[in-house]
Amino acid sequence: MPLDPLTKAFLDQLDTMPTPKLWEMSPASARMASAVVMKLANPKDMPIGKIQNRDMPGPGGNIALRLYTPVAAGGEALPAVVYFHGGGFVIGDLESHDAICRLLAEQSGARVIAVDYRLAPEHKFPAAVEDAFAAVNWVEANAADIGVDANRIAVAGDSAGGTLSAVVCQLAKAQGGPSIAAQLLMFPVTQLGGSFSSLHEFAAGYFLEKQTMDWFFGHYLPAWADLSDARLSPLLAESVGGLPPAYVMLGGCDPLHDEGLAYAEKLRAAGVPVTIADYPGMVHCFIFLQAIVPQAYTALTDAANALRRVFGTL
């Protein structure tokens, strides 16, 4: 599948930057380098009604949250989207995904709650999973305090954050709560150690590269990790029936394309309502390239409208 020409031009520009690859860096250096790329790619000056920073108690200490309220919000309780950022469980933070959260809040009409979960290698698996699940429980328990409708809480995330969203839904089902109305899974990792065609076809030269993924997982996984654990590989869960409606976004030139598609198809086969938004010629997490490709804005807007339909606000 050929790359979108505008996306290819952006990747060619990245190749001219005199910086090492992520897998050649320390986690600290990779975080700084990633911040530069995100600043270059992210949409600029996204309007938002209100931003509030606050903390919640978590399994390993306080977890920072950022709450985004859309411009047109009134005084009533809003639907909520609990957002988990991507970055291979090693990089990314509230700042890297600020513009995306702003846009998602404005387009969905929901209060977006971004979660600054613990990162590896300082905090290996299952720290991120524990923080993500705790955050959704906290939002439900504190819904009245933060102006959220406890009956309309969705989870969303990109890449590693998409994986966390899928895992949180499985945990909520297994433990009888919290109640989750929808899951927005964008470019998720669904099976560690899998052998999907897209992993090989797009292993290098398509933004996210296999060596980068290996570097991420090398930092994230403790020595005792079992790759068949559904908290790492949600595709391998014994049962996915009864999970919330899913919107699965994929990039046609993403090495994670095929495993994301496989998870969407497994959900659908189990009777879960699923929308698959598959974008030919697009790379991993292309939603951040809004200054470069028109599909980026359209893709996120379509996903936000899908949330509106679930929330009953469209």
N, C-alpha and C positions, 0 to 999 in steps of 0.2 A: 504494500500500500504506500503510495507516494505521500510525502509530507506536504502539508499546506505550504504554499510558497512564502507567505508572510512569516509563518512560524520558522521555516528553514532560514530565512534571512536573519531572524532574531538569534537562532542557534549559531549561525555563522559569526554573528557579532560577538556572542559569548566566547567563541573559540579564539577570538583575537585578544581577549583579556589575558594579561600576563599573570595568571594565578594558577596554582596547582589544582588538581582535582580534589574533590572532597575526601576521597579515600586516602589521599596523601597527607592529610592534615590531622591535627589533634582535634578533638571535639570542640574545644574552645575556639580554635582558629576557624573551624568549619562554621561555627555559629556566626562569627563576625563576617566571614565571606558570604554566607547565605543572606545575611541582613543587607549587604550591598546589592546583591542580585534582586532581592525582594523589593528594595527601594526603587530599583530601575524598572522592574516589571509591573509593580502594583499600580492600580488606578489611583489618581490623585484627587484630593479635595472632595472626597465623598461626603455629602451632607448627612447629618444625623441630628435627631432632636435633642438627645441627652446621652452622655456617657457617665457611668458611675463605676468607680473602682472600689472593690471591697474584698474581704477575706471570708473564708469559711473553714471550719475545722476539718482536717482530713486525716487519713490513716497514718500519715508520716509527718504531720504538722499542718500548719495553715496552708490553704490553697488560695492563690490569688484568682479573683474573678473580675471580669469586665462586663458590665451590663450596658447594652445598647438599646435605646428607646427611639422608635421612629418619630419623624417630625410631626406627623399627623395624629399621634397618639393622644387620646383623651385621658380621663381619669379612671376609666374602667380597667379591670384586669385584662391583660393581654395574653394571647398565646405565647408560649416560650419555645425558643430553639436553643438547646444546650449544644455549644459548638466546641469541638475538639480539633485543634490545629494539626496539620501535617508536619513532616520533618523527620520521618524514620525513627521516631521515639528518641532522637538525639538532638535535633535542632528545632528551631521554631519557638515562638512565644506569643504573648498577647500583641506585641508590636508588629510582628511579621504578618499577622492575619487581621490587623485592624481594619484595613480598607474592605476586605471581603466581608467581615462581620457587619460593617456599616451598611454595605450594599444589601446584604441579606436581610437585615432588619428593615430597611426602607422598602424593599421589594415584597417581603413577606408580610409586613404589618405586624410582626411579632417582636417581642423583646428577646434579643439574642444575648445569651450568657456565655461568654468565652471562658474557657477553663485553662489555667496555667498549670497543667499536671506535671508531675515530676519527670525529669528526663534522665536517660542513660548517657554515659555509663555510671554516673554518680548514683543513679537509682535504677537498677535493672528490673526486668519483668519479675513480678507482676505489678510493680509500683504504679505505672501509668493506668493499668486496668483498674486497680483499686481506687485511684483518685477519680477516674472517670465515673465509675459506678457511684462513688460517694457523692459526687457533684450532682448527679441527677436525683439521687435521694434527697439531697439538701434542698434543691430547687422545689421539689414537690412538698417537702415538709415546711418550707418557708415561703410558699407561694403567696400567701396573703401579704406578707411583709414586703415582698419585692414587686407586687402588682402583677402577679402571674395567675392565670387560670390553671389550676392544678389538673384539670381534665383535658387540657390541650398543651401537652409538653411533647416536643419532638427532640430527637437527637440528630446531629449532623456533624460531618467532618470530611476532610480531604486527606487522601493517602493514609498515613498512620492514624489520623483522626477518623477516617472512614472505617478503618478496622475497629477502633475503639467504639464507635457508634454501633457497629454490628454486634460486637461482643457484649456491650451494655444491654442491648435488647435481649440477647440470649440469657444473660444473668437475671434480668428483671423477670423474664418468663419463669426461670427455674426457681426464683425466690419469691414469686408472687407479688412483685412490685419492685420499683415504682411503676406507675401506669405511664406507658409511652404511646403516643398517638401515631407517630410516624418516624421513619428513619431515612435520612438523606445520606447516602453512601457515595462519595465522590472519589473515584480511583482507588478503591480500598485494596489492601493486601488481604487475601482471604485464605491462603495456604502457604505457610513457610516450607521451603524445601520442595515445592511442587515442580513439575516439569511441563509447563504449558508452552505452546508454540510461540506465543508473543514474547515470552521471556528470552527466547533465543533469537527471534527475528529482530527484536528491537533492543538487543543487549548493549549496544554502543551507538552513540551518535544521535540519540533521540531524547535528550534532556536528562531523564532519569536513566542511569546506566546500571548494569548488573553489578559492576564492581562497587558502585555506591551503595546498592542495596546490601551487598555482602558486608560492607563496612558498617552500615547501620545495624544490621542484625548481630554482627560480631560484638558491638557495644551493648546492645539491648538484652541479649540472651545470657542468662547465667549458665554455668557448665551443666547444671542438672536439667535444663529445659527439655521438655518433651514436645517436639514439633507437632505432634498429633493433638496436643491440648487445644481445645476449641477456643480458649482465651488467646491463643496465638494464631490459630488457623480456624476461623469460624466456619469455613467451608466443610470442615471435618466433623462438625457437630452431628450427633446421632440423629437429632430431630430438629427441624426448624419450623414446624407447623405452629400456628398460633402466634407468630411474631407480628409486629406492627407492619402496616403497609410500607413498602420500600420504593424509593426513587434511587436508581443506580445510574450514576454518570460515568461514562467511559470515554477514553481517548483512543482512537483507532490505531495510533502509533505509540501506544504506551506499553511497556513490557508487562504491566499488570492487567492489561486489557482482558485476557482470556480467563484469568481467575476471578476477576470481578464479574464477568459475564456468567461464569459457572455458578457463582453464588446467587446471582439474580435468578438463574434458571432453576436452581435448587429451591429457592424460596417459592417461586411460582409453582413448581411441581408439588409443593407441600400445601398449596392453597392460599398462600400469602399474596395479596394484591401487589403487583410489581410493575413499575414503569422503568424501562431501560432506555436511557438517553445516550446513544452511541454516536460519537462525532468523528467521522472519517478524517484522516489526515492530521488529527490533533494529538499533541503529546500529553504526557502526564501533567496533571494540574494546570492545564492551559487556561483555566478560569482566571489566573493571575495576569494573563497577557492582554488585558483589556485595552491597553494603549497600542496594541500591535495587531490583534485579530478580532474581527467583529463577532465571531462565534463565542468569544469568552463572555461578553456581556449577555448575549442571548441565552447562553447555557445557564448562567446563574439566575437570570430572570425567570426562565422556564421552570427551574427547580424551585424557586421561591413561590411561583404560582401554584405549583403542585402542593406545596405546604399550605397555601391559602385554601385550596380545595379541601384538604383534610381538616383544616381548622374551621371551615364553613364561612370564610370571609371573602370568597371570590364568587 
